[in-house]
Amino acid sequence: MKYENPKYPNPISDLVSDDVFELLNKHGLINEKSVRDHVIRKRFSDMKNNNLNASEAIEIIRKDYPYLQFDTIRKIVYQIK
């Protein structure tokens, strides 16, 4: 399955260039769940750096991912890498 999200054509631009992402995506080598989790962790970190408390940040993220429960997002953002 190929990653298709017009809102974020390369959601991991902080890790790989647009050309590399496009090539990997073209060949179906992008793990959508991992990309989603990376985006969630990055957004959470940005919100925390802007002095938003953790529960408010998670609730904001839940609005974009309503199929994820609060605890699931909490596990994603606090996951040890």
mmCIF file of the N, C-alpha and C atoms, coordinates in Angstrom:
data_MODEL
# 
_entry.id   MODEL 
# 
loop_
_atom_site.group_PDB 
_atom_site.id 
_atom_site.type_symbol 
_atom_site.label_atom_id 
_atom_site.label_alt_id 
_atom_site.label_comp_id 
_atom_site.label_asym_id 
_atom_site.label_entity_id 
_atom_site.label_seq_id 
_atom_site.pdbx_PDB_ins_code 
_atom_site.Cartn_x 
_atom_site.Cartn_y 
_atom_site.Cartn_z 
_atom_site.occupancy 
_atom_site.B_iso_or_equiv 
_atom_site.pdbx_formal_charge 
_atom_site.auth_seq_id 
_atom_site.auth_comp_id 
_atom_site.auth_asym_id 
_atom_site.auth_atom_id 
_atom_site.pdbx_PDB_model_num 
ATOM 1   N N  . MET A 1 1  ? 0.843   -1.178 0.000  1.00 0.00 ? 1  MET A N  1 
ATOM 2   C CA . MET A 1 1  ? 0.000   0.000  0.000  1.00 0.00 ? 1  MET A CA 1 
ATOM 3   C C  . MET A 1 1  ? 0.887   1.239  0.000  1.00 0.00 ? 1  MET A C  1 
ATOM 4   N N  . LYS A 1 2  ? 0.575   2.182  -0.821 1.00 0.00 ? 2  LYS A N  1 
ATOM 5   C CA . LYS A 1 2  ? 1.364   3.399  -0.929 1.00 0.00 ? 2  LYS A CA 1 
ATOM 6   C C  . LYS A 1 2  ? 0.803   4.485  -0.032 1.00 0.00 ? 2  LYS A C  1 
ATOM 7   N N  . TYR A 1 3  ? 1.701   5.290  0.492  1.00 0.00 ? 3  TYR A N  1 
ATOM 8   C CA . TYR A 1 3  ? 1.328   6.413  1.339  1.00 0.00 ? 3  TYR A CA 1 
ATOM 9   C C  . TYR A 1 3  ? 0.724   7.501  0.471  1.00 0.00 ? 3  TYR A C  1 
ATOM 10  N N  . GLU A 1 4  ? -0.503  7.873  0.771  1.00 0.00 ? 4  GLU A N  1 
ATOM 11  C CA . GLU A 1 4  ? -1.175  8.942  0.025  1.00 0.00 ? 4  GLU A CA 1 
ATOM 12  C C  . GLU A 1 4  ? -1.873  9.873  0.993  1.00 0.00 ? 4  GLU A C  1 
ATOM 13  N N  . ASN A 1 5  ? -1.303  11.042 1.172  1.00 0.00 ? 5  ASN A N  1 
ATOM 14  C CA . ASN A 1 5  ? -1.901  12.054 2.014  1.00 0.00 ? 5  ASN A CA 1 
ATOM 15  C C  . ASN A 1 5  ? -1.518  13.415 1.426  1.00 0.00 ? 5  ASN A C  1 
ATOM 16  N N  . PRO A 1 6  ? -2.435  14.027 0.666  1.00 0.00 ? 6  PRO A N  1 
ATOM 17  C CA . PRO A 1 6  ? -2.103  15.294 0.005  1.00 0.00 ? 6  PRO A CA 1 
ATOM 18  C C  . PRO A 1 6  ? -1.741  16.412 0.983  1.00 0.00 ? 6  PRO A C  1 
ATOM 19  N N  . LYS A 1 7  ? -2.199  16.307 2.224  1.00 0.00 ? 7  LYS A N  1 
ATOM 20  C CA . LYS A 1 7  ? -1.899  17.324 3.219  1.00 0.00 ? 7  LYS A CA 1 
ATOM 21  C C  . LYS A 1 7  ? -0.410  17.290 3.593  1.00 0.00 ? 7  LYS A C  1 
ATOM 22  N N  . TYR A 1 8  ? 0.180   16.099 3.613  1.00 0.00 ? 8  TYR A N  1 
ATOM 23  C CA . TYR A 1 8  ? 1.589   15.912 3.962  1.00 0.00 ? 8  TYR A CA 1 
ATOM 24  C C  . TYR A 1 8  ? 2.254   15.046 2.899  1.00 0.00 ? 8  TYR A C  1 
ATOM 25  N N  . PRO A 1 9  ? 2.691   15.650 1.781  1.00 0.00 ? 9  PRO A N  1 
ATOM 26  C CA . PRO A 1 9  ? 3.290   14.844 0.721  1.00 0.00 ? 9  PRO A CA 1 
ATOM 27  C C  . PRO A 1 9  ? 4.543   14.104 1.174  1.00 0.00 ? 9  PRO A C  1 
ATOM 28  N N  . ASN A 1 10 ? 5.375   14.717 2.010  1.00 0.00 ? 10 ASN A N  1 
ATOM 29  C CA . ASN A 1 10 ? 6.527   14.038 2.596  1.00 0.00 ? 10 ASN A CA 1 
ATOM 30  C C  . ASN A 1 10 ? 6.543   14.354 4.082  1.00 0.00 ? 10 ASN A C  1 
ATOM 31  N N  . PRO A 1 11 ? 5.850   13.560 4.870  1.00 0.00 ? 11 PRO A N  1 
ATOM 32  C CA . PRO A 1 11 ? 5.749   13.854 6.297  1.00 0.00 ? 11 PRO A CA 1 
ATOM 33  C C  . PRO A 1 11 ? 7.036   13.587 7.066  1.00 0.00 ? 11 PRO A C  1 
ATOM 34  N N  . ILE A 1 12 ? 8.018   12.971 6.422  1.00 0.00 ? 12 ILE A N  1 
ATOM 35  C CA . ILE A 1 12 ? 9.284   12.709 7.107  1.00 0.00 ? 12 ILE A CA 1 
ATOM 36  C C  . ILE A 1 12 ? 10.419  13.497 6.452  1.00 0.00 ? 12 ILE A C  1 
ATOM 37  N N  . SER A 1 13 ? 10.103  14.707 6.012  1.00 0.00 ? 13 SER A N  1 
ATOM 38  C CA . SER A 1 13 ? 11.101  15.545 5.332  1.00 0.00 ? 13 SER A CA 1 
ATOM 39  C C  . SER A 1 13 ? 12.282  15.874 6.237  1.00 0.00 ? 13 SER A C  1 
ATOM 40  N N  . ASP A 1 14 ? 12.103  15.746 7.553  1.00 0.00 ? 14 ASP A N  1 
ATOM 41  C CA . ASP A 1 14 ? 13.212  15.972 8.466  1.00 0.00 ? 14 ASP A CA 1 
ATOM 42  C C  . ASP A 1 14 ? 14.195  14.793 8.470  1.00 0.00 ? 14 ASP A C  1 
ATOM 43  N N  . LEU A 1 15 ? 13.783  13.672 7.851  1.00 0.00 ? 15 LEU A N  1 
ATOM 44  C CA . LEU A 1 15 ? 14.630  12.477 7.805  1.00 0.00 ? 15 LEU A CA 1 
ATOM 45  C C  . LEU A 1 15 ? 15.159  12.165 6.408  1.00 0.00 ? 15 LEU A C  1 
ATOM 46  N N  . VAL A 1 16 ? 14.302  12.311 5.392  1.00 0.00 ? 16 VAL A N  1 
ATOM 47  C CA . VAL A 1 16 ? 14.701  11.991 4.016  1.00 0.00 ? 16 VAL A CA 1 
ATOM 48  C C  . VAL A 1 16 ? 14.207  13.080 3.069  1.00 0.00 ? 16 VAL A C  1 
ATOM 49  N N  . SER A 1 17 ? 14.904  13.217 1.952  1.00 0.00 ? 17 SER A N  1 
ATOM 50  C CA . SER A 1 17 ? 14.516  14.225 0.964  1.00 0.00 ? 17 SER A CA 1 
ATOM 51  C C  . SER A 1 17 ? 13.205  13.820 0.282  1.00 0.00 ? 17 SER A C  1 
ATOM 52  N N  . ASP A 1 18 ? 12.591  14.782 -0.377 1.00 0.00 ? 18 ASP A N  1 
ATOM 53  C CA . ASP A 1 18 ? 11.346  14.515 -1.094 1.00 0.00 ? 18 ASP A CA 1 
ATOM 54  C C  . ASP A 1 18 ? 11.550  13.471 -2.191 1.00 0.00 ? 18 ASP A C  1 
ATOM 55  N N  . ASP A 1 19 ? 12.680  13.545 -2.880 1.00 0.00 ? 19 ASP A N  1 
ATOM 56  C CA . ASP A 1 19 ? 12.957  12.585 -3.955 1.00 0.00 ? 19 ASP A CA 1 
ATOM 57  C C  . ASP A 1 19 ? 13.079  11.164 -3.420 1.00 0.00 ? 19 ASP A C  1 
ATOM 58  N N  . VAL A 1 20 ? 13.792  11.007 -2.314 1.00 0.00 ? 20 VAL A N  1 
ATOM 59  C CA . VAL A 1 20 ? 13.964  9.677  -1.724 1.00 0.00 ? 20 VAL A CA 1 
ATOM 60  C C  . VAL A 1 20 ? 12.617  9.155  -1.230 1.00 0.00 ? 20 VAL A C  1 
ATOM 61  N N  . PHE A 1 21 ? 11.846  10.023 -0.573 1.00 0.00 ? 21 PHE A N  1 
ATOM 62  C CA . PHE A 1 21 ? 10.536  9.605  -0.089 1.00 0.00 ? 21 PHE A CA 1 
ATOM 63  C C  . PHE A 1 21 ? 9.642   9.166  -1.239 1.00 0.00 ? 21 PHE A C  1 
ATOM 64  N N  . GLU A 1 22 ? 9.643   9.944  -2.311 1.00 0.00 ? 22 GLU A N  1 
ATOM 65  C CA . GLU A 1 22 ? 8.819   9.613  -3.475 1.00 0.00 ? 22 GLU A CA 1 
ATOM 66  C C  . GLU A 1 22 ? 9.226   8.267  -4.075 1.00 0.00 ? 22 GLU A C  1 
ATOM 67  N N  . LEU A 1 23 ? 10.518  8.027  -4.164 1.00 0.00 ? 23 LEU A N  1 
ATOM 68  C CA . LEU A 1 23 ? 11.010  6.764  -4.708 1.00 0.00 ? 23 LEU A CA 1 
ATOM 69  C C  . LEU A 1 23 ? 10.614  5.584  -3.824 1.00 0.00 ? 23 LEU A C  1 
ATOM 70  N N  . LEU A 1 24 ? 10.816  5.718  -2.527 1.00 0.00 ? 24 LEU A N  1 
ATOM 71  C CA . LEU A 1 24 ? 10.432  4.649  -1.603 1.00 0.00 ? 24 LEU A CA 1 
ATOM 72  C C  . LEU A 1 24 ? 8.929   4.397  -1.653 1.00 0.00 ? 24 LEU A C  1 
ATOM 73  N N  . ASN A 1 25 ? 8.165   5.473  -1.686 1.00 0.00 ? 25 ASN A N  1 
ATOM 74  C CA . ASN A 1 25 ? 6.710   5.363  -1.733 1.00 0.00 ? 25 ASN A CA 1 
ATOM 75  C C  . ASN A 1 25 ? 6.250   4.705  -3.027 1.00 0.00 ? 25 ASN A C  1 
ATOM 76  N N  . LYS A 1 26 ? 6.882   5.073  -4.118 1.00 0.00 ? 26 LYS A N  1 
ATOM 77  C CA . LYS A 1 26 ? 6.542   4.519  -5.431 1.00 0.00 ? 26 LYS A CA 1 
ATOM 78  C C  . LYS A 1 26 ? 6.690   2.995  -5.439 1.00 0.00 ? 26 LYS A C  1 
ATOM 79  N N  . HIS A 1 27 ? 7.671   2.505  -4.700 1.00 0.00 ? 27 HIS A N  1 
ATOM 80  C CA . HIS A 1 27 ? 7.925   1.063  -4.643 1.00 0.00 ? 27 HIS A CA 1 
ATOM 81  C C  . HIS A 1 27 ? 7.249   0.395  -3.446 1.00 0.00 ? 27 HIS A C  1 
ATOM 82  N N  . GLY A 1 28 ? 6.403   1.123  -2.748 1.00 0.00 ? 28 GLY A N  1 
ATOM 83  C CA . GLY A 1 28 ? 5.654   0.549  -1.633 1.00 0.00 ? 28 GLY A CA 1 
ATOM 84  C C  . GLY A 1 28 ? 6.511   0.218  -0.423 1.00 0.00 ? 28 GLY A C  1 
ATOM 85  N N  . LEU A 1 29 ? 7.572   0.973  -0.209 1.00 0.00 ? 29 LEU A N  1 
ATOM 86  C CA . LEU A 1 29 ? 8.498   0.678  0.880  1.00 0.00 ? 29 LEU A CA 1 
ATOM 87  C C  . LEU A 1 29 ? 8.318   1.582  2.098  1.00 0.00 ? 29 LEU A C  1 
ATOM 88  N N  . ILE A 1 30 ? 7.234   2.322  2.133  1.00 0.00 ? 30 ILE A N  1 
ATOM 89  C CA . ILE A 1 30 ? 6.947   3.204  3.263  1.00 0.00 ? 30 ILE A CA 1 
ATOM 90  C C  . ILE A 1 30 ? 5.972   2.500  4.205  1.00 0.00 ? 30 ILE A C  1 
ATOM 91  N N  . ASN A 1 31 ? 6.345   2.406  5.473  1.00 0.00 ? 31 ASN A N  1 
ATOM 92  C CA . ASN A 1 31 ? 5.472   1.833  6.494  1.00 0.00 ? 31 ASN A CA 1 
ATOM 93  C C  . ASN A 1 31 ? 4.599   2.970  7.036  1.00 0.00 ? 31 ASN A C  1 
ATOM 94  N N  . GLU A 1 32 ? 3.333   2.966  6.647  1.00 0.00 ? 32 GLU A N  1 
ATOM 95  C CA . GLU A 1 32 ? 2.434   4.069  6.980  1.00 0.00 ? 32 GLU A CA 1 
ATOM 96  C C  . GLU A 1 32 ? 2.272   4.267  8.480  1.00 0.00 ? 32 GLU A C  1 
ATOM 97  N N  . LYS A 1 33 ? 2.226   3.172  9.235  1.00 0.00 ? 33 LYS A N  1 
ATOM 98  C CA . LYS A 1 33 ? 2.062   3.275  10.682 1.00 0.00 ? 33 LYS A CA 1 
ATOM 99  C C  . LYS A 1 33 ? 3.280   3.939  11.306 1.00 0.00 ? 33 LYS A C  1 
ATOM 100 N N  . SER A 1 34 ? 4.451   3.573  10.851 1.00 0.00 ? 34 SER A N  1 
ATOM 101 C CA . SER A 1 34 ? 5.675   4.188  11.381 1.00 0.00 ? 34 SER A CA 1 
ATOM 102 C C  . SER A 1 34 ? 5.743   5.666  11.036 1.00 0.00 ? 34 SER A C  1 
ATOM 103 N N  . VAL A 1 35 ? 5.326   6.022  9.833  1.00 0.00 ? 35 VAL A N  1 
ATOM 104 C CA . VAL A 1 35 ? 5.299   7.432  9.428  1.00 0.00 ? 35 VAL A CA 1 
ATOM 105 C C  . VAL A 1 35 ? 4.305   8.182  10.306 1.00 0.00 ? 35 VAL A C  1 
ATOM 106 N N  . ARG A 1 36 ? 3.124   7.614  10.487 1.00 0.00 ? 36 ARG A N  1 
ATOM 107 C CA . ARG A 1 36 ? 2.112   8.251  11.341 1.00 0.00 ? 36 ARG A CA 1 
ATOM 108 C C  . ARG A 1 36 ? 2.646   8.462  12.752 1.00 0.00 ? 36 ARG A C  1 
ATOM 109 N N  . ASP A 1 37 ? 3.291   7.445  13.317 1.00 0.00 ? 37 ASP A N  1 
ATOM 110 C CA . ASP A 1 37 ? 3.820   7.552  14.673 1.00 0.00 ? 37 ASP A CA 1 
ATOM 111 C C  . ASP A 1 37 ? 4.914   8.612  14.760 1.00 0.00 ? 37 ASP A C  1 
ATOM 112 N N  . HIS A 1 38 ? 5.751   8.699  13.738 1.00 0.00 ? 38 HIS A N  1 
ATOM 113 C CA . HIS A 1 38 ? 6.800   9.720  13.711 1.00 0.00 ? 38 HIS A CA 1 
ATOM 114 C C  . HIS A 1 38 ? 6.177   11.116 13.696 1.00 0.00 ? 38 HIS A C  1 
ATOM 115 N N  . VAL A 1 39 ? 5.157   11.300 12.873 1.00 0.00 ? 39 VAL A N  1 
ATOM 116 C CA . VAL A 1 39 ? 4.478   12.598 12.791 1.00 0.00 ? 39 VAL A CA 1 
ATOM 117 C C  . VAL A 1 39 ? 3.836   12.944 14.131 1.00 0.00 ? 39 VAL A C  1 
ATOM 118 N N  . ILE A 1 40 ? 3.216   11.970 14.768 1.00 0.00 ? 40 ILE A N  1 
ATOM 119 C CA . ILE A 1 40 ? 2.584   12.194 16.073 1.00 0.00 ? 40 ILE A CA 1 
ATOM 120 C C  . ILE A 1 40 ? 3.639   12.586 17.104 1.00 0.00 ? 40 ILE A C  1 
ATOM 121 N N  . ARG A 1 41 ? 4.751   11.868 17.161 1.00 0.00 ? 41 ARG A N  1 
ATOM 122 C CA . ARG A 1 41 ? 5.808   12.194 18.129 1.00 0.00 ? 41 ARG A CA 1 
ATOM 123 C C  . ARG A 1 41 ? 6.375   13.592 17.886 1.00 0.00 ? 41 ARG A C  1 
ATOM 124 N N  . LYS A 1 42 ? 6.550   13.946 16.625 1.00 0.00 ? 42 LYS A N  1 
ATOM 125 C CA . LYS A 1 42 ? 7.087   15.271 16.287 1.00 0.00 ? 42 LYS A CA 1 
ATOM 126 C C  . LYS A 1 42 ? 6.109   16.374 16.698 1.00 0.00 ? 42 LYS A C  1 
ATOM 127 N N  . ARG A 1 43 ? 4.837   16.195 16.385 1.00 0.00 ? 43 ARG A N  1 
ATOM 128 C CA . ARG A 1 43 ? 3.824   17.202 16.768 1.00 0.00 ? 43 ARG A CA 1 
ATOM 129 C C  . ARG A 1 43 ? 3.747   17.348 18.281 1.00 0.00 ? 43 ARG A C  1 
ATOM 130 N N  . PHE A 1 44 ? 3.774   16.211 18.990 1.00 0.00 ? 44 PHE A N  1 
ATOM 131 C CA . PHE A 1 44 ? 3.706   16.236 20.449 1.00 0.00 ? 44 PHE A CA 1 
ATOM 132 C C  . PHE A 1 44 ? 4.909   17.000 21.012 1.00 0.00 ? 44 PHE A C  1 
ATOM 133 N N  . SER A 1 45 ? 6.080   16.708 20.493 1.00 0.00 ? 45 SER A N  1 
ATOM 134 C CA . SER A 1 45 ? 7.292   17.383 20.958 1.00 0.00 ? 45 SER A CA 1 
ATOM 135 C C  . SER A 1 45 ? 7.211   18.888 20.700 1.00 0.00 ? 45 SER A C  1 
ATOM 136 N N  . ASP A 1 46 ? 6.738   19.268 19.529 1.00 0.00 ? 46 ASP A N  1 
ATOM 137 C CA . ASP A 1 46 ? 6.581   20.690 19.207 1.00 0.00 ? 46 ASP A CA 1 
ATOM 138 C C  . ASP A 1 46 ? 5.617   21.373 20.167 1.00 0.00 ? 46 ASP A C  1 
ATOM 139 N N  . MET A 1 47 ? 4.519   20.716 20.471 1.00 0.00 ? 47 MET A N  1 
ATOM 140 C CA . MET A 1 47 ? 3.528   21.300 21.385 1.00 0.00 ? 47 MET A CA 1 
ATOM 141 C C  . MET A 1 47 ? 4.093   21.414 22.797 1.00 0.00 ? 47 MET A C  1 
ATOM 142 N N  . LYS A 1 48 ? 4.830   20.386 23.236 1.00 0.00 ? 48 LYS A N  1 
ATOM 143 C CA . LYS A 1 48 ? 5.446   20.433 24.564 1.00 0.00 ? 48 LYS A CA 1 
ATOM 144 C C  . LYS A 1 48 ? 6.476   21.555 24.641 1.00 0.00 ? 48 LYS A C  1 
ATOM 145 N N  . ASN A 1 49 ? 7.221   21.774 23.555 1.00 0.00 ? 49 ASN A N  1 
ATOM 146 C CA . ASN A 1 49 ? 8.209   22.856 23.520 1.00 0.00 ? 49 ASN A CA 1 
ATOM 147 C C  . ASN A 1 49 ? 7.550   24.228 23.555 1.00 0.00 ? 49 ASN A C  1 
ATOM 148 N N  . ASN A 1 50 ? 6.274   24.285 23.185 1.00 0.00 ? 50 ASN A N  1 
ATOM 149 C CA . ASN A 1 50 ? 5.508   25.531 23.246 1.00 0.00 ? 50 ASN A CA 1 
ATOM 150 C C  . ASN A 1 50 ? 4.678   25.628 24.522 1.00 0.00 ? 50 ASN A C  1 
ATOM 151 N N  . ASN A 1 51 ? 5.112   24.886 25.546 1.00 0.00 ? 51 ASN A N  1 
ATOM 152 C CA . ASN A 1 51 ? 4.533   24.926 26.896 1.00 0.00 ? 51 ASN A CA 1 
ATOM 153 C C  . ASN A 1 51 ? 3.087   24.459 26.991 1.00 0.00 ? 51 ASN A C  1 
ATOM 154 N N  . LEU A 1 52 ? 2.698   23.541 26.118 1.00 0.00 ? 52 LEU A N  1 
ATOM 155 C CA . LEU A 1 52 ? 1.380   22.931 26.228 1.00 0.00 ? 52 LEU A CA 1 
ATOM 156 C C  . LEU A 1 52 ? 1.537   21.684 27.088 1.00 0.00 ? 52 LEU A C  1 
ATOM 157 N N  . ASN A 1 53 ? 0.603   21.457 28.007 1.00 0.00 ? 53 ASN A N  1 
ATOM 158 C CA . ASN A 1 53 ? 0.775   20.262 28.840 1.00 0.00 ? 53 ASN A CA 1 
ATOM 159 C C  . ASN A 1 53 ? 0.444   18.999 28.036 1.00 0.00 ? 53 ASN A C  1 
ATOM 160 N N  . ALA A 1 54 ? 0.923   17.877 28.513 1.00 0.00 ? 54 ALA A N  1 
ATOM 161 C CA . ALA A 1 54 ? 0.870   16.624 27.768 1.00 0.00 ? 54 ALA A CA 1 
ATOM 162 C C  . ALA A 1 54 ? -0.555  16.199 27.428 1.00 0.00 ? 54 ALA A C  1 
ATOM 163 N N  . SER A 1 55 ? -1.470  16.283 28.376 1.00 0.00 ? 55 SER A N  1 
ATOM 164 C CA . SER A 1 55 ? -2.832  15.813 28.112 1.00 0.00 ? 55 SER A CA 1 
ATOM 165 C C  . SER A 1 55 ? -3.531  16.689 27.071 1.00 0.00 ? 55 SER A C  1 
ATOM 166 N N  . GLU A 1 56 ? -3.279  17.998 27.105 1.00 0.00 ? 56 GLU A N  1 
ATOM 167 C CA . GLU A 1 56 ? -3.866  18.881 26.089 1.00 0.00 ? 56 GLU A CA 1 
ATOM 168 C C  . GLU A 1 56 ? -3.286  18.582 24.711 1.00 0.00 ? 56 GLU A C  1 
ATOM 169 N N  . ALA A 1 57 ? -1.982  18.345 24.655 1.00 0.00 ? 57 ALA A N  1 
ATOM 170 C CA . ALA A 1 57 ? -1.336  18.021 23.379 1.00 0.00 ? 57 ALA A CA 1 
ATOM 171 C C  . ALA A 1 57 ? -1.902  16.728 22.804 1.00 0.00 ? 57 ALA A C  1 
ATOM 172 N N  . ILE A 1 58 ? -2.092  15.738 23.643 1.00 0.00 ? 58 ILE A N  1 
ATOM 173 C CA . ILE A 1 58 ? -2.643  14.455 23.186 1.00 0.00 ? 58 ILE A CA 1 
ATOM 174 C C  . ILE A 1 58 ? -4.071  14.644 22.680 1.00 0.00 ? 58 ILE A C  1 
ATOM 175 N N  . GLU A 1 59 ? -4.858  15.443 23.356 1.00 0.00 ? 59 GLU A N  1 
ATOM 176 C CA . GLU A 1 59 ? -6.239  15.694 22.917 1.00 0.00 ? 59 GLU A CA 1 
ATOM 177 C C  . GLU A 1 59 ? -6.263  16.401 21.556 1.00 0.00 ? 59 GLU A C  1 
ATOM 178 N N  . ILE A 1 60 ? -5.351  17.317 21.335 1.00 0.00 ? 60 ILE A N  1 
ATOM 179 C CA . ILE A 1 60 ? -5.272  18.000 20.045 1.00 0.00 ? 60 ILE A CA 1 
ATOM 180 C C  . ILE A 1 60 ? -4.915  16.993 18.952 1.00 0.00 ? 60 ILE A C  1 
ATOM 181 N N  . ILE A 1 61 ? -3.961  16.130 19.234 1.00 0.00 ? 61 ILE A N  1 
ATOM 182 C CA . ILE A 1 61 ? -3.553  15.103 18.267 1.00 0.00 ? 61 ILE A CA 1 
ATOM 183 C C  . ILE A 1 61 ? -4.709  14.146 17.998 1.00 0.00 ? 61 ILE A C  1 
ATOM 184 N N  . ARG A 1 62 ? -5.487  13.818 19.009 1.00 0.00 ? 62 ARG A N  1 
ATOM 185 C CA . ARG A 1 62 ? -6.639  12.910 18.841 1.00 0.00 ? 62 ARG A CA 1 
ATOM 186 C C  . ARG A 1 62 ? -7.641  13.444 17.834 1.00 0.00 ? 62 ARG A C  1 
ATOM 187 N N  . LYS A 1 63 ? -7.746  14.750 17.705 1.00 0.00 ? 63 LYS A N  1 
ATOM 188 C CA . LYS A 1 63 ? -8.688  15.325 16.740 1.00 0.00 ? 63 LYS A CA 1 
ATOM 189 C C  . LYS A 1 63 ? -8.297  14.970 15.309 1.00 0.00 ? 63 LYS A C  1 
ATOM 190 N N  . ASP A 1 64 ? -6.989  14.844 15.054 1.00 0.00 ? 64 ASP A N  1 
ATOM 191 C CA . ASP A 1 64 ? -6.523  14.448 13.724 1.00 0.00 ? 64 ASP A CA 1 
ATOM 192 C C  . ASP A 1 64 ? -6.542  12.941 13.519 1.00 0.00 ? 64 ASP A C  1 
ATOM 193 N N  . TYR A 1 65 ? -6.537  12.202 14.614 1.00 0.00 ? 65 TYR A N  1 
ATOM 194 C CA . TYR A 1 65 ? -6.532  10.732 14.552 1.00 0.00 ? 65 TYR A CA 1 
ATOM 195 C C  . TYR A 1 65 ? -7.626  10.195 15.476 1.00 0.00 ? 65 TYR A C  1 
ATOM 196 N N  . PRO A 1 66 ? -8.897  10.425 15.128 1.00 0.00 ? 66 PRO A N  1 
ATOM 197 C CA . PRO A 1 66 ? -9.989  10.045 16.036 1.00 0.00 ? 66 PRO A CA 1 
ATOM 198 C C  . PRO A 1 66 ? -10.108 8.537  16.260 1.00 0.00 ? 66 PRO A C  1 
ATOM 199 N N  . TYR A 1 67 ? -9.488  7.752  15.403 1.00 0.00 ? 67 TYR A N  1 
ATOM 200 C CA . TYR A 1 67 ? -9.539  6.299  15.568 1.00 0.00 ? 67 TYR A CA 1 
ATOM 201 C C  . TYR A 1 67 ? -8.536  5.804  16.608 1.00 0.00 ? 67 TYR A C  1 
ATOM 202 N N  . LEU A 1 68 ? -7.683  6.696  17.106 1.00 0.00 ? 68 LEU A N  1 
ATOM 203 C CA . LEU A 1 68 ? -6.725  6.328  18.143 1.00 0.00 ? 68 LEU A CA 1 
ATOM 204 C C  . LEU A 1 68 ? -7.231  6.778  19.507 1.00 0.00 ? 68 LEU A C  1 
ATOM 205 N N  . GLN A 1 69 ? -7.085  5.916  20.484 1.00 0.00 ? 69 GLN A N  1 
ATOM 206 C CA . GLN A 1 69 ? -7.492  6.265  21.839 1.00 0.00 ? 69 GLN A CA 1 
ATOM 207 C C  . GLN A 1 69 ? -6.409  7.094  22.511 1.00 0.00 ? 69 GLN A C  1 
ATOM 208 N N  . PHE A 1 70 ? -6.790  7.800  23.553 1.00 0.00 ? 70 PHE A N  1 
ATOM 209 C CA . PHE A 1 70 ? -5.869  8.640  24.308 1.00 0.00 ? 70 PHE A CA 1 
ATOM 210 C C  . PHE A 1 70 ? -4.643  7.835  24.736 1.00 0.00 ? 70 PHE A C  1 
ATOM 211 N N  . ASP A 1 71 ? -4.870  6.652  25.309 1.00 0.00 ? 71 ASP A N  1 
ATOM 212 C CA . ASP A 1 71 ? -3.751  5.829  25.791 1.00 0.00 ? 71 ASP A CA 1 
ATOM 213 C C  . ASP A 1 71 ? -2.851  5.347  24.662 1.00 0.00 ? 71 ASP A C  1 
ATOM 214 N N  . THR A 1 72 ? -3.408  5.119  23.491 1.00 0.00 ? 72 THR A N  1 
ATOM 215 C CA . THR A 1 72 ? -2.599  4.699  22.345 1.00 0.00 ? 72 THR A CA 1 
ATOM 216 C C  . THR A 1 72 ? -1.649  5.817  21.939 1.00 0.00 ? 72 THR A C  1 
ATOM 217 N N  . ILE A 1 73 ? -2.160  7.030  21.882 1.00 0.00 ? 73 ILE A N  1 
ATOM 218 C CA . ILE A 1 73 ? -1.314  8.168  21.534 1.00 0.00 ? 73 ILE A CA 1 
ATOM 219 C C  . ILE A 1 73 ? -0.258  8.384  22.618 1.00 0.00 ? 73 ILE A C  1 
ATOM 220 N N  . ARG A 1 74 ? -0.645  8.226  23.871 1.00 0.00 ? 74 ARG A N  1 
ATOM 221 C CA . ARG A 1 74 ? 0.307   8.366  24.965 1.00 0.00 ? 74 ARG A CA 1 
ATOM 222 C C  . ARG A 1 74 ? 1.436   7.356  24.832 1.00 0.00 ? 74 ARG A C  1 
ATOM 223 N N  . LYS A 1 75 ? 1.109   6.128  24.471 1.00 0.00 ? 75 LYS A N  1 
ATOM 224 C CA . LYS A 1 75 ? 2.128   5.087  24.269 1.00 0.00 ? 75 LYS A CA 1 
ATOM 225 C C  . LYS A 1 75 ? 3.038   5.450  23.098 1.00 0.00 ? 75 LYS A C  1 
ATOM 226 N N  . ILE A 1 76 ? 2.472   6.007  22.044 1.00 0.00 ? 76 ILE A N  1 
ATOM 227 C CA . ILE A 1 76 ? 3.278   6.399  20.884 1.00 0.00 ? 76 ILE A CA 1 
ATOM 228 C C  . ILE A 1 76 ? 4.273   7.490  21.257 1.00 0.00 ? 76 ILE A C  1 
ATOM 229 N N  . VAL A 1 77 ? 3.803   8.520  21.946 1.00 0.00 ? 77 VAL A N  1 
ATOM 230 C CA . VAL A 1 77 ? 4.680   9.668  22.227 1.00 0.00 ? 77 VAL A CA 1 
ATOM 231 C C  . VAL A 1 77 ? 5.715   9.370  23.301 1.00 0.00 ? 77 VAL A C  1 
ATOM 232 N N  . TYR A 1 78 ? 5.447   8.423  24.179 1.00 0.00 ? 78 TYR A N  1 
ATOM 233 C CA . TYR A 1 78 ? 6.405   8.089  25.235 1.00 0.00 ? 78 TYR A CA 1 
ATOM 234 C C  . TYR A 1 78 ? 7.166   6.810  24.941 1.00 0.00 ? 78 TYR A C  1 
ATOM 235 N N  . GLN A 1 79 ? 7.022   6.284  23.744 1.00 0.00 ? 79 GLN A N  1 
ATOM 236 C CA . GLN A 1 79 ? 7.705   5.060  23.345 1.00 0.00 ? 79 GLN A CA 1 
ATOM 237 C C  . GLN A 1 79 ? 9.222   5.276  23.370 1.00 0.00 ? 79 GLN A C  1 
ATOM 238 N N  . ILE A 1 80 ? 9.919   4.358  23.984 1.00 0.00 ? 80 ILE A N  1 
ATOM 239 C CA . ILE A 1 80 ? 11.382  4.430  24.028 1.00 0.00 ? 80 ILE A CA 1 
ATOM 240 C C  . ILE A 1 80 ? 11.925  3.954  22.698 1.00 0.00 ? 80 ILE A C  1 
ATOM 241 N N  . LYS A 1 81 ? 12.794  4.766  22.111 1.00 0.00 ? 81 LYS A N  1 
ATOM 242 C CA . LYS A 1 81 ? 13.330  4.455  20.786 1.00 0.00 ? 81 LYS A CA 1 
ATOM 243 C C  . LYS A 1 81 ? 14.556  3.594  20.901 1.00 0.00 ? 81 LYS A C  1 
# 
